[in-house]
Amino acid sequence: MAVRLRLRRIGKKKMPMYQIVAADSRAARNGKFLEVIGRYEPRQDPMIIATNETRVFHWLKNGALPTDTVRSLFQRNGLWVKWTLTKQGADPAKIASELEKFQAAQAEKRRHDEERRARRHASRKKVKKGEGAAEAAPAAAPAPAPAVAPASSGDAPAGT
């Protein structure tokens, strides 16, 4: 039996939440599973990724393969870094230092994302304020009519 670590959808309509489960690869997405090892809530701000680390490592050591989505969640959470170092046989001190570097990089990334979100929000406000002023200005002052030069009778060619 091939075991996969994958997402099992739970939650209401239009409000997805997922359980990270160890399941037989032949079972349906929301079908029979072996064990719940975590949860993922993408609609929360910030999104929640909670896992039982010991059980995740247990299943990975026993040959379970994560799906691409679950692997990316583990990478965001730092579990994948820890798993690859453990698999390579790194000592606990090196694992701790690498995780510390990872956490620092994640904090910097979160700070950068928050700044970018704030800049976008501010620019949207400026655009909305600018559109409101631009719409109000033409209505207040009508545009001048284009000037037309009068035609002189001497310059015009005679009719047919």
C-alpha positions as CSV (number, residue, x, y, z in Angstrom):
1,M,0.0,0.0,0.0
2,A,1.4,3.4,-1.1
3,V,0.8,6.0,1.6
4,R,0.5,9.7,0.6
5,L,0.5,12.7,2.9
6,R,-2.3,14.9,1.4
7,L,-5.1,17.3,2.0
8,R,-8.6,16.3,3.0
9,R,-11.2,19.0,2.5
10,I,-13.4,19.9,5.3
11,G,-15.4,23.1,6.1
12,K,-18.4,24.9,4.7
13,K,-19.2,25.9,1.1
14,K,-16.8,28.7,0.0
15,M,-14.9,28.4,3.3
16,P,-12.4,25.6,2.8
17,M,-10.3,24.1,5.6
18,Y,-8.2,21.1,5.1
19,Q,-6.8,18.3,7.3
20,I,-3.4,17.0,6.4
21,V,-3.8,13.2,6.5
22,A,-1.8,10.0,5.8
23,A,-3.9,8.0,3.4
24,D,-3.7,5.2,0.9
25,S,-3.0,6.7,-2.5
26,R,-5.9,4.8,-4.0
27,A,-8.5,6.2,-1.6
28,A,-10.7,9.2,-2.6
29,R,-9.8,12.7,-1.6
30,N,-12.2,12.9,1.3
31,G,-12.4,9.1,1.7
32,K,-10.8,6.7,4.1
33,F,-7.5,7.8,5.7
34,L,-5.0,6.4,8.2
35,E,-4.3,9.3,10.4
36,V,-4.8,13.1,10.7
37,I,-1.4,14.7,11.1
38,G,-2.3,18.4,10.8
39,R,-4.6,21.1,9.5
40,Y,-4.4,23.9,7.0
41,E,-6.7,26.9,7.1
42,P,-6.0,29.1,4.0
43,R,-8.8,31.7,4.7
44,Q,-7.4,32.9,8.0
45,D,-5.1,35.9,8.1
46,P,-2.3,34.8,8.4
47,M,-3.1,31.3,7.2
48,I,-2.8,28.5,9.7
49,I,-0.6,25.5,9.1
50,A,-0.5,23.3,12.2
51,T,1.2,19.8,12.1
52,N,2.1,17.1,14.5
53,E,5.8,17.1,13.7
54,T,6.6,13.7,15.3
55,R,3.8,12.0,13.3
56,V,4.9,13.7,10.1
57,F,8.4,12.5,10.5
58,H,7.2,9.0,11.4
59,W,5.2,8.8,8.1
60,L,8.1,10.3,6.1
61,K,10.6,7.8,7.6
62,N,8.2,4.9,6.7
63,G,8.1,6.0,3.0
64,A,5.0,8.1,2.8
65,L,5.2,10.7,0.0
66,P,3.7,14.1,0.3
67,T,1.7,15.6,-2.5
68,D,3.1,18.8,-4.1
69,T,0.7,21.0,-2.1
70,V,1.6,19.3,1.2
71,R,5.3,19.6,0.5
72,S,4.9,23.3,-0.2
73,L,3.0,23.7,3.1
74,F,5.8,21.8,4.9
75,Q,8.4,24.1,3.2
76,R,6.5,27.2,4.4
77,N,6.3,25.8,7.9
78,G,10.0,24.9,8.1
79,L,9.4,21.2,8.4
80,W,10.9,20.3,5.1
81,V,14.2,22.0,6.0
82,K,14.3,20.0,9.2
83,W,13.3,16.8,7.4
84,T,16.0,17.1,4.8
85,L,18.7,17.9,7.4
86,T,17.6,14.9,9.5
87,K,17.6,12.7,6.4
88,Q,21.2,13.8,5.7
89,G,22.2,12.9,9.2
90,A,23.0,16.4,10.4
91,D,23.6,16.9,14.2
92,P,20.9,18.6,16.3
93,A,23.0,21.8,16.7
94,K,23.3,22.3,12.9
95,I,19.5,21.6,12.5
96,A,18.8,24.2,15.2
97,S,21.0,26.8,13.6
98,E,19.5,26.2,10.1
99,L,16.0,26.5,11.5
100,E,17.0,29.7,13.2
101,K,18.2,31.1,9.9
102,F,15.0,29.9,8.2
103,Q,12.8,31.6,10.9
104,A,14.7,34.9,10.5
105,A,14.3,34.7,6.7
106,Q,10.5,34.0,7.1
107,A,10.2,37.0,9.5
108,E,11.9,39.2,7.0
109,K,9.6,37.9,4.2
110,R,6.5,38.5,6.3
111,R,7.7,42.1,7.0
112,H,8.3,42.7,3.4
113,D,4.9,41.3,2.4
114,E,3.2,43.6,5.0
115,E,5.0,46.6,3.6
116,R,4.0,45.7,0.1
117,R,0.4,45.2,1.1
118,A,0.4,48.6,2.8
119,R,1.9,50.3,-0.2
120,R,-0.7,48.8,-2.5
121,H,-3.5,49.8,-0.2
122,A,-2.2,53.4,-0.1
123,S,-1.9,53.5,-3.9
124,R,-5.5,52.2,-4.3
125,K,-6.7,55.0,-1.9
126,K,-4.8,57.6,-4.0
127,V,-6.3,56.2,-7.2
128,K,-9.8,56.2,-5.8
129,K,-9.3,59.8,-4.4
130,G,-7.8,60.9,-7.8
131,E,-10.7,59.4,-9.7
132,G,-13.3,61.1,-7.5
133,A,-11.5,64.5,-8.0
134,A,-11.1,63.9,-11.7
135,E,-14.8,63.2,-12.2
136,A,-15.9,66.2,-10.1
137,A,-13.6,68.7,-11.9
138,P,-15.0,68.4,-15.4
139,A,-18.5,68.6,-14.1
140,A,-17.8,71.8,-12.3
141,A,-16.0,73.6,-15.2
142,P,-17.3,72.8,-18.7
143,A,-14.6,72.5,-21.3
144,P,-14.3,75.4,-23.8
145,A,-15.8,74.9,-27.3
146,P,-13.2,74.7,-30.1
147,A,-12.7,77.9,-32.1
148,V,-13.7,77.7,-35.8
149,A,-12.3,80.3,-38.3
150,P,-14.8,82.0,-40.4
151,A,-14.6,81.3,-44.1
152,S,-14.0,84.3,-46.4
153,S,-16.0,84.6,-49.6
154,G,-13.0,85.6,-51.8
155,D,-10.9,82.6,-51.0
156,A,-13.5,79.9,-51.6
157,P,-13.7,78.4,-55.1
158,A,-16.8,79.0,-57.1
159,G,-19.4,76.3,-57.3
160,T,-19.6,73.8,-60.1
